[in-house]
Each structure stands twice: as structure tokens, then as C-alpha cells.
């Protein structure tokens, strides 16, 4: 009888510890499903914009979802959030995405054509192309972060948005190297490991989630920026618009 009476009490006491691994496994599976869902919606919205005009808005939407995860909102509505960001950020992010693709294609063609020239001009051209490609690769991970924080009614110049992203990238070289290595290394790892079939389901979901977490930890959030560093008209952080600050100093 004593054994039967003590059984339920000991089981109840051991329940939290016993189910802790199951809870961790459930959270892991839930996150994997969210990453796949994010990847599928990113692919769908990219195709909806004709790829060249859809990749920018889709990336901003994916970053918005991943940023919500980094802030602790684990139950964010992935389709609704990405669709809302895709619609609100369509204009400027589509243009920036198109320009980034055009610049990447131009650099590739320039590199290829320079191979048939004389040695010295070819080396100079390839050096310029390599430097520009590095700056482009360093800037791209910051563009969704900058675009997400622009107010819907604001219409900053494309050059201003690009300069702001580049300024943040150059001011944090270690973080920039980590982000570039992440975006290049993760798809390469899947291909080298013999799992290219995972690219359509996890190819961009994991880099978006990890990069958003890194940016959330490393970069200041709007609530942490003092009021003296905000625009007096909109209250928007001036830290995202470095050219305005330089213009006022001059």
C-alpha cells in the first residue's frame, strides 16, 4: 500500500524533468516547421514579383518575421507578416533588389570579359570588380534591416538607403564577416554535404533567422536610441540616415 500511495506523488514530482526533453524536441520541430514555412513564403513572394522585382520585398518580409523571433515572439503569423511587409515595402525594396541584381550581373560580366585582356589592365579591372563585389556582399545583409525600419510614409532616396546599410556594415566588420560567411556558407554546406534538395525548404530560412538574431543583438533598436538622435519631424532614428547627419554638419 505504501508503494502504491507514493507512486503518484513521485511521478508528479518527476513530470517536469521527464517531459523536458520532449518539450525541447517539440520546440525544435516547431522552429523547423516555421523555417520551412518562411522559406516557402519567401520563394512564393519572390516568384509573385517576377523574381527580380519580388526578391527585395520578400527578403524584407522574411527579415521582419525573423526579427520577431529574435525579439521573443515565437508565434508570429508568418504569412500575414510577410504579405504585409511585401505590400508596404514593394516600391523601394523592389527597386533596390533590382539594382543589386543588375550590379551583380554587371560585375560578373565585367570579370568574365576582363579575362581576355592584357595582364595589367585585366588585373586592375578584376581588383576593382572584387572590391565592389565585397562591398555589395557586405551591404546586402543589412538592407532588409534598414528597409524594415523606414516609416511607411517616408520616401528616402535609394542611394540614402544603400549608404545607410553600407555605413552599418563598415562600422561592424566582425558582424559583417559573420553575416557574409553565413549567407555564403550555409547553401554551400548543404550542397557539399550532398543535400541540395534542402535548399528549397531551408536554403534562406536559416540564414534569415540567424542574421536577424545577430542584428537584433548587435544593432540598436529604435526604443534604445535617445530622442536627441531622432528626426524632429517623424521621430525616426537618424542613425539609419547617416547622410542627413553629414549634411547638417557641413
N, C-alpha and C positions, 0 to 999 in steps of 0.2 A: 504493500500500500504506500509505503513511504517513497518507493521508487516511482510509482505512478503519479503521486502528488508533485514530486519535484520535477517530473519530466516537462510539463508545460511551462513552468517558470524558467527552466534552463533554456528551453527552446526560444522563449520570448526574449531572454537576455542575449541569446546568440543570433537573433534575427538580423540586426543591423550589420554586424560583421559578416554574417553568412551571405547576405544579399549584396554586399558592397561590390564584389567583383561583377555580379550581374548588372548592377546599376552602371558601373563603368563601361561594361560591354554594350549596354543599351545606349549610353551616351555616345560611344564611338560609332555605333551603327547609325544612330540618328544624324550625327555630323556627316558621315559618308553619304547618306541619302541627301542631305542638304547640299553637299558639294556637287553631287551628280545633278541635282535639280538646278543649281546655279549654272553649271556648265551647259546644260541643255537649253536653258533660257538665254544664256549669252549667245549660244550658237543660233537659236531661232531669231532673236532680235537682230543679230548681225546679218543674217540672211534677209530679214524683213527690210533692212535698209540697203539691200543690194551689195552687201559686204563692205564696199569702200565707204559708203555713207552710213553704214549701220554699226561698224566696229567701234567707233568713238562713243556714241550714246550707249551701246550695250556695255562697254567697259565701265562707263560712269555708273550705270545701274548695278553692275556686279560689284564694283567697289563700295557702293552705298550699302549693299547687303552685307558684305564682308566687314565693313566698318561697324555696322550694328552688332555683328557677332563679337567684334573686338571690344565693344562697349559693354557687353554682357547680355544683350538682347538675343537670346538663343532661339526665340520663337518668331522672329521677324518673317513677315509674309514675303517670300522670295518673288513670286510672280508680280504681285501688286507693286512692290517697291521698285523692281527693275522696270516695269512698264511705266510707272510714274516718272522715274528718272529719265527713261528713254524719251518720253514725250517732252518733258520740260527742258532737257538738255540737247534736244535734237539739233538746233541750229549751229551753235558754236562748236559743240563736240563733234558733229559730223564734219564740219569744215576742218577742224584740227586733225581728225583722223584721216581725212582725205589728203591733207598736206603731208602728214607723216608718211603715209604710204607712197605718195609721189616722191618725197625726198629719199626714202629708202630705195625705191626703184631707180631713181636718178643716180644715186651713189653706186648701186650695183652695176649699172650700165657704164658709168664712168670708169669704175675699176676694171671692168672687162675690156673696154676699149683701150685703156692705157697700157695693157699688157703688150700690145703690138707696136708701141712707140719706142723711141730711143731710150737708152737706160736711165740717163739722168732726169729728163722730163717725166719719164714714167714713174721713177721713184718719188719725185716731188708730188706728182698727182696722186699716187697711191697713199702717200703720207697724209695729204690733205683729206682724202676720202676717209682714211682710217680714223683721223681725229674727229671729223664730222660725224662719222658713224658712232663713235664712242660717246660723243655729246648727245646724239639722238637717243641712243640706248639708255643713257643715264637719265635723260629727261622724261622719257615715256612713262616710267612707273609713278611719277609724281603728277602727271597731267590729270588723271581721274580725281586725285585728292584735291587739286586746285579747282577743277571744274565743279565738283560737288559742293564746294563752299562759296560759290558765286551765287548771289541772290537771283531769283528768277527774273526780276525786272531789270537787273543790271545788264549792260551790254558792253563789256570791256573788249578792247581790241584783241585780235588773235595773237598779235605779237606780244601784247602785255601778258596774256595767259602763259604763253610759251616762255617768256623771260622770267616770270614768277616761278614756274616749275624748274627751270634751269638754275635759278638762284638757290632754291631749296636743295637741289641735287648737289650743287657745288659746295654748299655750306656744310653738308654732311657726307663727306667722301666715304666713310666706312659704311654707312647705311646704304649709300648708292651702290657700292660694290656688292653688298649683300643682295640687294634687290635685283641687280642685273644678273648676278650668278644664279639667283632663284629662277628668274624667268627663262634664262637660257638652259640652266642645268636640269630643271625638272622634266621638260619634254625630252631632252637628250637622254636623261636617265631611263625614262620609260622605253625609249627606242633601243638603247643599248642593252637594257635588261630583257629585251625580247617581248615587251608588252605594248606595242604600238596601238593595239586595239583599245587601250585605256585612254588614249588621247581625246577621243570624242566625249568621254564621260568625266574625266578628271584632268584633262590637259591644262585648262585655265582655272579651274575651281580652286585647286590647291595653291597656285601662285597668288591668286587674288586674296585668299584667306590669310596666307602668311604675310604678304606685303601689307595688307590692311592692318594686321596686328602690329607689325613693325612701325608703320607710320603712326598708328594710334599711340604707341609708346614713345616714339622719338620726337614727334612734331607737336607743337602747342595746339590745343583745341581752342575754339572761339571763346569759350567761357573762361579760359585761363589767360587771355590776352587783356592787359589793362585797358581801361577806357581811353587813356591818352593815346593808345596806338590804334584806335578805331576811327573810321571815317566819320566826320561830324554829320554828314548828310544821311548816311544809311546805317551807321553803326557797324559796318563790315570791317573786319580786321585789315589794317593797312599792310600787315605782314605778308598778305597774299598779293600785294600790288607794289613791288619794290620800286618800279619806275616812277610811280607817283611821288614816293618819298624823295627820290633823287631829283625830280623836277622841283620840289619845294625847296630843297637845299640850294639848288642853283638859282 
